[in-house]
Amino acid sequence: MTARWVVDVVAPERDLEVTWKPISLLFKNDDVEPGTDRHERYLWTHKLLRVFMSIDKSDGNDAAFRFYWELGRRIHHDQDRSFTASEALESAGLGLEHAAAYDDAAWDEPIRSAMDEGLALAGQEIGTPIIAFEDTAGEKVGLFGPVITRVPDRQDALDLWDGFMKVARVPGFWELKRTRTEGPDFGDRPA
């Protein structure tokens, strides 16, 4: 939902250039017991991140984002976890040669390196999403969140972004949180 908020509303209104980077739940939650349903889901999405990284390296971040967006459509909107990397690549208009990365552990180090960049900014005790940017002094700043269950209307979406940017720049600011009382509302399937 955070990606949709940024892509659908914030980026065009705030003239943002977004660089998408991976975070592996398999690496982040490495204490999850192998063979469990949770571990298998993490392993599957981790392997899809390998494909993402292959695309990013050869075709660029915009192409990698198209793959990510296709994964979101299939997983969240279609409730489909039975597709192959090749099927998602084809739907996103990307080369099928990237499907070989799915089982190629050589991509694990680039995933870990990109993930560690975000965690170095936001801390180890967080999850996804992480939003990072350069502050007015040119220093990189990163925070976990915001975690949202739906994309707010235009003005609320922009106010949320502006507020997020303000608190992220305050030295000594660490956390805002409240208990989630609703699940995600993914809205219409994005194009």
C-alpha positions in Angstrom: 0.0 0.0 0.0 2.9 2.3 0.7 4.2 1.8 -2.8 0.8 2.6 -4.3 0.6 5.7 -2.2 4.0 6.9 -3.4 3.4 5.9 -7.1 -0.2 6.9 -7.5 -0.2 10.2 -5.6 3.0 11.4 -4.0 5.7 10.9 -6.7 3.8 12.9 -9.4 2.7 15.6 -7.0 6.0 16.1 -5.3 8.2 15.5 -8.4 10.0 12.5 -6.8 12.4 10.1 -8.5 12.0 6.8 -6.7 14.7 4.1 -6.6 13.3 0.7 -5.6 15.5 -1.6 -3.5 14.8 -5.0 -2.1 14.3 -6.2 1.5 14.3 -10.0 2.0 11.9 -11.3 4.6 13.9 -14.5 4.4 17.1 -12.7 5.5 15.3 -10.4 7.9 13.5 -13.2 9.7 16.3 -15.8 9.4 15.0 -17.5 12.6 11.9 -18.8 10.9 12.0 -22.6 10.9 12.7 -24.1 7.5 9.8 -26.2 6.1 7.1 -24.0 7.7 4.5 -22.2 5.6 6.0 -18.9 6.6 9.5 -20.0 5.7 8.3 -21.2 2.3 6.5 -17.9 1.5 9.7 -16.0 2.5 11.9 -18.3 0.4 9.5 -17.9 -2.6 9.5 -14.0 -2.4 13.2 -14.0 -1.8 13.7 -15.9 -5.1 11.5 -13.4 -6.8 13.8 -10.7 -5.4 16.7 -12.4 -7.2 14.8 -11.9 -10.4 14.2 -8.3 -9.5 17.9 -7.8 -8.9 18.7 -9.3 -12.3 16.3 -7.0 -14.0 17.6 -4.0 -12.0 21.2 -4.7 -13.0 20.7 -5.2 -16.7 17.6 -3.2 -17.5 17.5 -0.6 -14.8 15.3 0.3 -11.8 12.2 1.3 -13.8 12.1 -2.2 -15.4 12.7 -3.8 -12.0 9.8 -1.7 -10.7 7.5 -3.0 -13.5 8.3 -6.6 -12.3 7.6 -5.6 -8.7 4.3 -4.0 -9.7 3.3 -7.1 -11.6 4.1 -9.2 -8.5 1.9 -6.9 -6.4 -1.0 -7.2 -8.9 -0.8 -11.0 -8.8 -0.2 -11.6 -5.1 -2.4 -8.9 -3.6 -5.1 -8.3 -6.1 -5.5 -11.7 -7.7 -4.6 -13.6 -4.6 -2.3 -15.8 -6.8 0.8 -17.4 -5.5 1.0 -20.1 -8.1 2.6 -18.2 -11.0 6.1 -18.6 -12.2 8.8 -15.9 -12.5 8.6 -16.4 -16.3 4.8 -15.7 -16.3 5.3 -12.4 -14.3 8.2 -11.4 -16.5 6.2 -11.9 -19.6 3.2 -10.0 -18.2 5.5 -7.1 -17.3 7.1 -7.1 -20.8 10.5 -8.1 -19.6 13.0 -10.6 -20.9 12.5 -14.2 -19.9 16.3 -14.7 -19.4 15.8 -13.1 -16.0 13.9 -16.2 -14.8 17.2 -18.0 -14.4 18.0 -15.7 -11.4 15.2 -17.3 -9.5 17.4 -20.2 -8.5 20.7 -18.4 -8.6 22.1 -17.8 -5.1 24.7 -15.4 -6.6 22.0 -12.7 -6.4 21.8 -13.1 -2.6 24.8 -10.9 -1.8 23.4 -8.0 -3.9 20.1 -8.4 -2.2 21.7 -8.4 1.3 23.9 -5.4 0.4 20.9 -3.3 -0.8 18.8 -4.4 2.2 21.6 -3.5 4.6 21.8 0.0 3.2 18.2 0.6 4.3 18.6 -1.1 7.6 21.8 1.0 8.3 19.6 4.1 8.0 16.4 2.9 9.8 17.7 0.2 12.2 17.5 -3.5 12.6 14.3 -3.7 14.6 12.1 -2.7 11.7 10.5 -4.3 8.6 9.3 -3.0 5.4 8.8 -0.4 3.9 11.8 1.8 4.5 11.8 5.3 2.9 15.2 6.9 2.5 16.2 10.3 1.1 18.8 13.0 1.5 18.0 15.7 4.0 18.7 19.4 3.4 22.4 18.9 4.6 22.9 16.1 2.0 22.8 13.4 4.7 20.9 10.2 4.0 17.9 9.7 6.3 15.7 6.6 6.5 12.6 5.6 8.4 10.5 2.5 8.6 7.0 3.2 7.3 4.6 4.6 6.9 2.5 1.5 7.2 -0.9 2.2 5.7 -3.9 0.0 5.0 -5.2 2.0 2.0 -4.1 4.9 -0.1 -5.6 8.1 1.3 -7.4 10.6 -0.8 -5.1 13.0 -2.6 -4.9 15.8 0.0 -4.5 13.4 2.9 -1.9 11.4 0.9 0.2 14.6 0.3 -0.2 15.7 4.0 1.0 12.3 5.1 4.0 12.6 2.8 4.8 16.1 4.0 4.4 15.2 7.6 6.6 12.1 7.1 9.3 14.2 5.6 9.2 16.7 8.4 9.4 14.2 11.2 12.1 12.2 9.4 14.3 15.3 9.4 14.1 16.0 13.2 17.2 14.9 15.0 16.3 12.6 17.9 12.9 11.5 16.4 12.5 7.7 16.5 9.0 6.4 16.4 5.3 6.8 16.0 3.0 3.8 16.3 -0.6 2.7 17.0 -2.2 -0.7 16.9 -3.5 -1.7 13.5 -7.3 -2.3 13.6 -7.9 -3.1 9.9 -6.3 -5.1 7.2 -5.1 -3.8 3.8 -7.6 -2.6 1.3 -5.7 -2.9 -2.0 -8.4 -1.1 -4.0 -8.7 -1.7 -7.7 -6.0 -3.8 -9.5 -3.5 -1.3 -10.8 -2.7 -1.1 -14.5 
